Amino acid sequence: HNPPGYVSVPVGKPLTRQWSPKANGPAVADITVTHLWRGYQLMLLETTLKNRLTKNLRLFPSEFYAPGIRSVQLTDEIVPPGGTTTLYTVVSAGSGDA
């Protein structure tokens, strides 16, 4: 089901990258894009974040903001070792800052 005004865009090969809450810090999680919806001015990315640590990972939505990111939502802010959560990100589209 697509949100009104958005079309689903196939992701194809899963796009995974390592993530750290600190610049140049060690990777604490893997983030994989699982779904993408595109509208006229915005894109919605659904990603899975997997905890790489052997302890709980505490996440804050503010850690995922960057230029062009309009909104961030996590399904869980505490992820157990090896566990996953879903991260939704709304990004500016078509303006060159996405």
N, CA, C and O atoms as a GROMACS GRO file, in nm:
protein
  392
    1HIS      N    1   0.085  -0.118   0.000
    1HIS     CA    2   0.000   0.000   0.000
    1HIS      C    3   0.090   0.125   0.000
    1HIS      O    4   0.179   0.138   0.083
    2ASN      N    5   0.064   0.215  -0.094
    2ASN     CA    6   0.143   0.338  -0.104
    2ASN      C    7   0.076   0.452  -0.029
    2ASN      O    8  -0.047   0.465  -0.033
    3PRO      N    9   0.154   0.535   0.039
    3PRO     CA   10   0.095   0.656   0.098
    3PRO      C   11   0.037   0.742  -0.015
    3PRO      O   12   0.092   0.741  -0.126
    4PRO      N   13  -0.071   0.816   0.009
    4PRO     CA   14  -0.130   0.900  -0.096
    4PRO      C   15  -0.026   0.996  -0.155
    4PRO      O   16   0.047   1.063  -0.082
    5GLY      N   17  -0.021   1.001  -0.290
    5GLY     CA   18   0.072   1.090  -0.358
    5GLY      C   19   0.212   1.034  -0.376
    5GLY      O   20   0.300   1.105  -0.425
    6TYR      N   21   0.235   0.909  -0.336
    6TYR     CA   22   0.367   0.847  -0.345
    6TYR      C   23   0.362   0.720  -0.428
    6TYR      O   24   0.260   0.651  -0.432
    7VAL      N   25   0.472   0.691  -0.495
    7VAL     CA   26   0.484   0.566  -0.569
    7VAL      C   27   0.596   0.484  -0.507
    7VAL      O   28   0.696   0.538  -0.460
    8SER      N   29   0.577   0.354  -0.508
    8SER     CA   30   0.677   0.263  -0.455
    8SER      C   31   0.788   0.248  -0.559
    8SER      O   32   0.761   0.229  -0.677
    9VAL      N   33   0.912   0.255  -0.513
    9VAL     CA   34   1.028   0.241  -0.601
    9VAL      C   35   1.100   0.113  -0.560
    9VAL      O   36   1.139   0.099  -0.444
   10PRO      N   37   1.120   0.020  -0.654
   10PRO     CA   38   1.191  -0.103  -0.619
   10PRO      C   39   1.333  -0.073  -0.570
   10PRO      O   40   1.404   0.008  -0.630
   11VAL      N   41   1.373  -0.139  -0.463
   11VAL     CA   42   1.506  -0.119  -0.409
   11VAL      C   43   1.607  -0.204  -0.485
   11VAL      O   44   1.724  -0.167  -0.496
   12GLY      N   45   1.563  -0.320  -0.538
   12GLY     CA   46   1.655  -0.408  -0.608
   12GLY      C   47   1.748  -0.475  -0.509
   12GLY      O   48   1.703  -0.528  -0.408
   13LYS      N   49   1.877  -0.473  -0.538
   13LYS     CA   50   1.976  -0.531  -0.448
   13LYS      C   51   1.976  -0.453  -0.317
   13LYS      O   52   1.982  -0.330  -0.319
   14PRO      N   53   1.968  -0.522  -0.203
   14PRO     CA   54   1.967  -0.450  -0.074
   14PRO      C   55   2.089  -0.358  -0.059
   14PRO      O   56   2.202  -0.398  -0.088
   15LEU      N   57   2.064  -0.238  -0.014
   15LEU     CA   58   2.169  -0.140   0.009
   15LEU      C   59   2.199  -0.136   0.157
   15LEU      O   60   2.117  -0.086   0.236
   16THR      N   61   2.315  -0.188   0.197
   16THR     CA   62   2.352  -0.192   0.339
   16THR      C   63   2.477  -0.111   0.362
   16THR      O   64   2.572  -0.115   0.282
   17ARG      N   65   2.478  -0.036   0.472
   17ARG     CA   66   2.597   0.038   0.511
   17ARG      C   67   2.614   0.027   0.661
   17ARG      O   68   2.518   0.003   0.735
   18GLN      N   69   2.738   0.045   0.706
   18GLN     CA   70   2.765   0.044   0.849
   18GLN      C   71   2.734   0.182   0.904
   18GLN      O   72   2.748   0.283   0.835
   19TRP      N   73   2.692   0.186   1.031
   19TRP     CA   74   2.654   0.312   1.093
   19TRP      C   75   2.717   0.328   1.230
   19TRP      O   76   2.730   0.231   1.306
   20SER      N   77   2.757   0.451   1.259
   20SER     CA   78   2.810   0.487   1.390
   20SER      C   79   2.747   0.620   1.430
   20SER      O   80   2.731   0.708   1.346
   21PRO      N   81   2.711   0.636   1.558
   21PRO     CA   82   2.655   0.764   1.601
   21PRO      C   83   2.759   0.875   1.607
   21PRO      O   84   2.724   0.993   1.618
   22LYS      N   85   2.888   0.839   1.600
   22LYS     CA   86   2.995   0.938   1.607
   22LYS      C   87   3.074   0.939   1.476
   22LYS      O   88   3.101   0.833   1.420
   23ALA      N   89   3.109   1.057   1.429
   23ALA     CA   90   3.191   1.068   1.308
   23ALA      C   91   3.321   0.991   1.329
   23ALA      O   92   3.389   1.009   1.430
   24ASN      N   93   3.355   0.908   1.235
   24ASN     CA   94   3.478   0.827   1.239
   24ASN      C   95   3.482   0.730   1.355
   24ASN      O   96   3.588   0.677   1.387
   25GLY      N   97   3.368   0.705   1.420
   25GLY     CA   98   3.364   0.609   1.530
   25GLY      C   99   3.344   0.468   1.477
   25GLY      O  100   3.316   0.449   1.359
   26PRO      N  101   3.359   0.369   1.563
   26PRO     CA  102   3.340   0.230   1.520
   26PRO      C  103   3.192   0.205   1.484
   26PRO      O  104   3.102   0.261   1.546
   27ALA      N  105   3.171   0.121   1.385
   27ALA     CA  106   3.035   0.087   1.344
   27ALA      C  107   2.966   0.008   1.455
   27ALA      O  108   3.022  -0.088   1.507
   28VAL      N  109   2.846   0.049   1.490
   28VAL     CA  110   2.769  -0.021   1.593
   28VAL      C  111   2.646  -0.089   1.536
   28VAL      O  112   2.580  -0.167   1.605
   29ALA      N  113   2.614  -0.059   1.409
   29ALA     CA  114   2.494  -0.116   1.348
   29ALA      C  115   2.511  -0.121   1.196
   29ALA      O  116   2.593  -0.050   1.138
   30ASP      N  117   2.430  -0.207   1.134
   30ASP     CA  118   2.419  -0.212   0.989
   30ASP      C  119   2.281  -0.159   0.954
   30ASP      O  120   2.181  -0.196   1.015
   31ILE      N  121   2.275  -0.071   0.854
   31ILE     CA  122   2.148  -0.015   0.808
   31ILE      C  123   2.125  -0.063   0.665
   31ILE      O  124   2.210  -0.046   0.578
   32THR      N  125   2.007  -0.124   0.641
   32THR     CA  126   1.972  -0.175   0.508
   32THR      C  127   1.843  -0.110   0.462
   32THR      O  128   1.742  -0.113   0.533
   33VAL      N  129   1.844  -0.050   0.344
   33VAL     CA  130   1.724   0.008   0.284
   33VAL      C  131   1.634  -0.108   0.241
   33VAL      O  132   1.677  -0.194   0.164
   34THR      N  133   1.510  -0.110   0.290
   34THR     CA  134   1.418  -0.218   0.257
   34THR      C  135   1.304  -0.172   0.167
   34THR      O  136   1.246  -0.252   0.094
   35HIS      N  137   1.271  -0.042   0.170
   35HIS     CA  138   1.163   0.009   0.087
   35HIS      C  139   1.182   0.159   0.066
   35HIS      O  140   1.237   0.229   0.151
   36LEU      N  141   1.136   0.205  -0.050
   36LEU     CA  142   1.148   0.347  -0.086
   36LEU      C  143   1.020   0.390  -0.154
   36LEU      O  144   0.972   0.325  -0.246
   37TRP      N  145   0.965   0.501  -0.108
   37TRP     CA  146   0.851   0.564  -0.173
   37TRP      C  147   0.894   0.704  -0.217
   37TRP      O  148   0.964   0.774  -0.144
   38ARG      N  149   0.852   0.743  -0.336
   38ARG     CA  150   0.890   0.875  -0.388
   38ARG      C  151   0.765   0.954  -0.420
   38ARG      O  152   0.673   0.906  -0.487
   39GLY      N  153   0.764   1.079  -0.371
   39GLY     CA  154   0.660   1.174  -0.403
   39GLY      C  155   0.720   1.288  -0.482
   39GLY      O  156   0.836   1.281  -0.522
   40TYR      N  157   0.644   1.392  -0.504
   40TYR     CA  158   0.692   1.505  -0.584
   40TYR      C  159   0.809   1.578  -0.516
   40TYR      O  160   0.907   1.611  -0.582
   41GLN      N  161   0.798   1.602  -0.387
   41GLN     CA  162   0.902   1.678  -0.317
   41GLN      C  163   0.975   1.599  -0.209
   41GLN      O  164   1.077   1.644  -0.157
   42LEU      N  165   0.922   1.482  -0.174
   42LEU     CA  166   0.981   1.406  -0.063
   42LEU      C  167   0.997   1.258  -0.100
   42LEU      O  168   0.926   1.206  -0.186
   43MET      N  169   1.092   1.194  -0.034
   43MET     CA  170   1.107   1.049  -0.041
   43MET      C  171   1.094   0.994   0.101
   43MET      O  172   1.137   1.057   0.198
   44LEU      N  173   1.036   0.877   0.112
   44LEU     CA  174   1.026   0.806   0.239
   44LEU      C  175   1.108   0.679   0.227
   44LEU      O  176   1.081   0.595   0.142
   45LEU      N  177   1.207   0.666   0.314
   45LEU     CA  178   1.292   0.547   0.317
   45LEU      C  179   1.257   0.463   0.438
   45LEU      O  180   1.249   0.514   0.550
   46GLU      N  181   1.235   0.335   0.416
   46GLU     CA  182   1.217   0.239   0.525
   46GLU      C  183   1.345   0.157   0.530
   46GLU      O  184   1.382   0.094   0.431
   47THR      N  185   1.411   0.157   0.644
   47THR     CA  186   1.536   0.084   0.659
   47THR      C  187   1.530  -0.004   0.784
   47THR      O  188   1.457   0.025   0.879
   48THR      N  189   1.608  -0.111   0.780
   48THR     CA  190   1.624  -0.198   0.896
   48THR      C  191   1.761  -0.170   0.957
   48THR      O  192   1.862  -0.170   0.886
   49LEU      N  193   1.764  -0.146   1.085
   49LEU     CA  194   1.889  -0.122   1.156
   49LEU      C  195   1.915  -0.242   1.245
   49LEU      O  196   1.832  -0.276   1.329
   50LYS      N  197   2.032  -0.307   1.227
   50LYS     CA  198   2.068  -0.425   1.307
   50LYS      C  199   2.183  -0.391   1.401
   50LYS      O  200   2.288  -0.341   1.358
   51ASN      N  201   2.164  -0.418   1.528
   51ASN     CA  202   2.264  -0.393   1.631
   51ASN      C  203   2.380  -0.493   1.615
   51ASN      O  204   2.358  -0.614   1.616
   52ARG      N  205   2.502  -0.442   1.600
   52ARG     CA  206   2.621  -0.526   1.586
   52ARG      C  207   2.689  -0.550   1.720
   52ARG      O  208   2.785  -0.628   1.728
   53LEU      N  209   2.641  -0.487   1.826
   53LEU     CA  210   2.707  -0.495   1.956
   53LEU      C  211   2.661  -0.617   2.035
   53LEU      O  212   2.564  -0.684   1.999
   54THR      N  213   2.733  -0.646   2.143
   54THR     CA  214   2.696  -0.755   2.234
   54THR      C  215   2.619  -0.701   2.354
   54THR      O  216   2.599  -0.772   2.452
   55LYS      N  217   2.576  -0.576   2.345
   55LYS     CA  218   2.494  -0.513   2.449
   55LYS      C  219   2.383  -0.433   2.382
   55LYS      O  220   2.385  -0.412   2.260
   56ASN      N  221   2.286  -0.388   2.463
   56ASN     CA  222   2.177  -0.308   2.408
   56ASN      C  223   2.232  -0.182   2.342
   56ASN      O  224   2.329  -0.122   2.389
   57LEU      N  225   2.168  -0.142   2.232
   57LEU     CA  226   2.204  -0.020   2.161
   57LEU      C  227   2.092   0.081   2.182
   57LEU      O  228   1.978   0.056   2.143
   58ARG      N  229   2.125   0.195   2.243
   58ARG     CA  230   2.027   0.302   2.268
   58ARG      C  231   2.036   0.400   2.152
   58ARG      O  232   2.143   0.456   2.125
   59LEU      N  233   1.925   0.422   2.084
   59LEU     CA  234   1.919   0.510   1.967
   59LEU      C  235   1.840   0.635   1.999
   59LEU      O  236   1.744   0.632   2.076
   60PHE      N  237   1.879   0.745   1.939
   60PHE     CA  238   1.807   0.871   1.950
   60PHE      C  239   1.777   0.920   1.809
   60PHE      O  240   1.868   0.923   1.726
   61PRO      N  241   1.653   0.956   1.779
   61PRO     CA  242   1.621   1.004   1.643
   61PRO      C  243   1.714   1.116   1.596
   61PRO      O  244   1.746   1.123   1.477
   62SER      N  245   1.758   1.200   1.686
   62SER     CA  246   1.844   1.313   1.648
   62SER      C  247   1.976   1.266   1.586
   62SER      O  248   2.040   1.343   1.514
   63GLU      N  249   2.018   1.142   1.612
   63GLU     CA  250   2.144   1.091   1.557
   63GLU      C  251   2.136   1.066   1.407
   63GLU      O  252   2.238   1.048   1.341
   64PHE      N  253   2.014   1.067   1.352
   64PHE     CA  254   1.997   1.034   1.211
   64PHE      C  255   1.967   1.156   1.124
   64PHE      O  256   1.948   1.142   1.003
   65TYR      N  257   1.963   1.273   1.184
   65TYR     CA  258   1.937   1.394   1.106
   65TYR      C  259   2.064   1.441   1.036
   65TYR      O  260   2.174   1.432   1.091
   66ALA      N  261   2.047   1.491   0.914
   66ALA     CA  262   2.156   1.547   0.832
   66ALA      C  263   2.088   1.642   0.734
   66ALA      O  264   1.966   1.642   0.723
   67PRO      N  265   2.164   1.723   0.662
   67PRO     CA  266   2.102   1.811   0.563
   67PRO      C  267   2.012   1.733   0.466
   67PRO      O  268   2.052   1.628   0.415
   68GLY      N  269   1.893   1.783   0.442
   68GLY     CA  270   1.798   1.720   0.353
   68GLY      C  271   1.703   1.623   0.420
   68GLY      O  272   1.604   1.583   0.360
   69ILE      N  273   1.731   1.585   0.545
   69ILE     CA  274   1.643   1.493   0.617
   69ILE      C  275   1.541   1.575   0.693
   69ILE      O  276   1.576   1.661   0.775
   70ARG      N  277   1.414   1.548   0.665
   70ARG     CA  278   1.305   1.626   0.724
   70ARG      C  279   1.246   1.564   0.850
   70ARG      O  280   1.200   1.636   0.939
   71SER      N  281   1.248   1.430   0.857
   71SER     CA  282   1.184   1.363   0.970
   71SER      C  283   1.245   1.224   0.988
   71SER      O  284   1.288   1.160   0.892
   72VAL      N  285   1.248   1.179   1.114
   72VAL     CA  286   1.302   1.047   1.148
   72VAL      C  287   1.209   0.981   1.249
   72VAL      O  288   1.161   1.046   1.341
   73GLN      N  289   1.184   0.851   1.230
   73GLN     CA  290   1.101   0.776   1.325
   73GLN      C  291   1.162   0.637   1.343
   73GLN      O  292   1.193   0.570   1.245
   74LEU      N  293   1.178   0.595   1.465
   74LEU     CA  294   1.227   0.461   1.499
   74LEU      C  295   1.113   0.381   1.560
   74LEU      O  296   1.033   0.435   1.637
   75THR      N  297   1.104   0.252   1.526
   75THR     CA  298   1.001   0.169   1.591
   75THR      C  299   1.044   0.132   1.732
   75THR      O  300   0.958   0.113   1.819
   76ASP      N  301   1.176   0.121   1.757
   76ASP     CA  302   1.229   0.092   1.891
   76ASP      C  303   1.355   0.176   1.910
   76ASP      O  304   1.438   0.186   1.820
   77GLU      N  305   1.369   0.236   2.026
   77GLU     CA  306   1.488   0.316   2.054
   77GLU      C  307   1.593   0.238   2.132
   77GLU      O  308   1.706   0.284   2.146
   78ILE      N  309   1.557   0.122   2.183
   78ILE     CA  310   1.653   0.032   2.247
   78ILE      C  311   1.650  -0.100   2.170
   78ILE      O  312   1.546  -0.165   2.161
   79VAL      N  313   1.766  -0.137   2.114
   79VAL     CA  314   1.776  -0.257   2.031
   79VAL      C  315   1.868  -0.357   2.101
   79VAL      O  316   1.982  -0.323   2.132
   80PRO      N  317   1.820  -0.479   2.127
   80PRO     CA  318   1.902  -0.577   2.196
   80PRO      C  319   2.017  -0.626   2.107
   80PRO      O  320   2.015  -0.604   1.986
   81PRO      N  321   2.116  -0.692   2.165
   81PRO     CA  322   2.228  -0.744   2.086
   81PRO      C  323   2.178  -0.831   1.971
   81PRO      O  324   2.100  -0.924   1.992
   82GLY      N  325   2.223  -0.802   1.848
   82GLY     CA  326   2.182  -0.878   1.731
   82GLY      C  327   2.041  -0.850   1.684
   82GLY      O  328   1.998  -0.904   1.582
   83GLY      N  329   1.968  -0.766   1.758
   83GLY     CA  330   1.830  -0.735   1.724
   83GLY      C  331   1.819  -0.628   1.616
   83GLY      O  332   1.918  -0.567   1.577
   84THR      N  333   1.697  -0.607   1.570
   84THR     CA  334   1.673  -0.507   1.466
   84THR      C  335   1.558  -0.414   1.505
   84THR      O  336   1.476  -0.446   1.590
   85THR      N  337   1.556  -0.298   1.442
   85THR     CA  338   1.446  -0.204   1.451
   85THR      C  339   1.427  -0.144   1.313
   85THR      O  340   1.515  -0.154   1.227
   86THR      N  341   1.313  -0.083   1.292
   86THR     CA  342   1.286  -0.016   1.165
   86THR      C  343   1.303   0.133   1.182
   86THR      O  344   1.255   0.192   1.279
   87LEU      N  345   1.372   0.193   1.087
   87LEU     CA  346   1.396   0.337   1.084
   87LEU      C  347   1.329   0.394   0.960
   87LEU      O  348   1.357   0.351   0.848
   88TYR      N  349   1.242   0.492   0.980
   88TYR     CA  350   1.177   0.562   0.869
   88TYR      C  351   1.237   0.701   0.859
   88TYR      O  352   1.248   0.771   0.960
   89THR      N  353   1.275   0.741   0.739
   89THR     CA  354   1.336   0.871   0.716
   89THR      C  355   1.266   0.941   0.602
   89THR      O  356   1.249   0.882   0.495
   90VAL      N  357   1.224   1.066   0.623
   90VAL     CA  358   1.166   1.148   0.518
   90VAL      C  359   1.276   1.243   0.470
   90VAL      O  360   1.335   1.317   0.549
   91VAL      N  361   1.302   1.238   0.339
   91VAL     CA  362   1.414   1.311   0.279
   91VAL      C  363   1.363   1.403   0.170
   91VAL      O  364   1.271   1.367   0.096
   92SER      N  365   1.421   1.521   0.160
   92SER     CA  366   1.389   1.612   0.048
   92SER      C  367   1.425   1.543  -0.083
   92SER      O  368   1.530   1.481  -0.094
   93ALA      N  369   1.338   1.554  -0.182
   93ALA     CA  370   1.364   1.491  -0.313
   93ALA      C  371   1.358   1.596  -0.424
   93ALA      O  372   1.279   1.690  -0.417
   94GLY      N  373   1.441   1.579  -0.522
   94GLY     CA  374   1.436   1.666  -0.638
   94GLY      C  375   1.498   1.801  -0.623
   94GLY      O  376   1.497   1.880  -0.718
   95SER      N  377   1.552   1.832  -0.506
   95SER     CA  378   1.612   1.964  -0.487
   95SER      C  379   1.764   1.957  -0.478
   95SER      O  380   1.830   2.057  -0.453
   96GLY      N  381   1.819   1.836  -0.499
   96GLY     CA  382   1.964   1.821  -0.497
   96GLY      C  383   2.024   1.804  -0.360
   96GLY      O  384   2.146   1.790  -0.347
   97ASP      N  385   1.941   1.805  -0.254
   97ASP     CA  386   1.996   1.789  -0.120
   97ASP      C  387   1.961   1.657  -0.057
   97ASP      O  388   1.983   1.639   0.063
   98ALA      N  389   1.909   1.563  -0.133
   98ALA     CA  390   1.874   1.431  -0.079
   98ALA      C  391   1.993   1.340  -0.081
   98ALA      O  392   1.983   1.224  -0.039
   0.00000   0.00000   0.00000
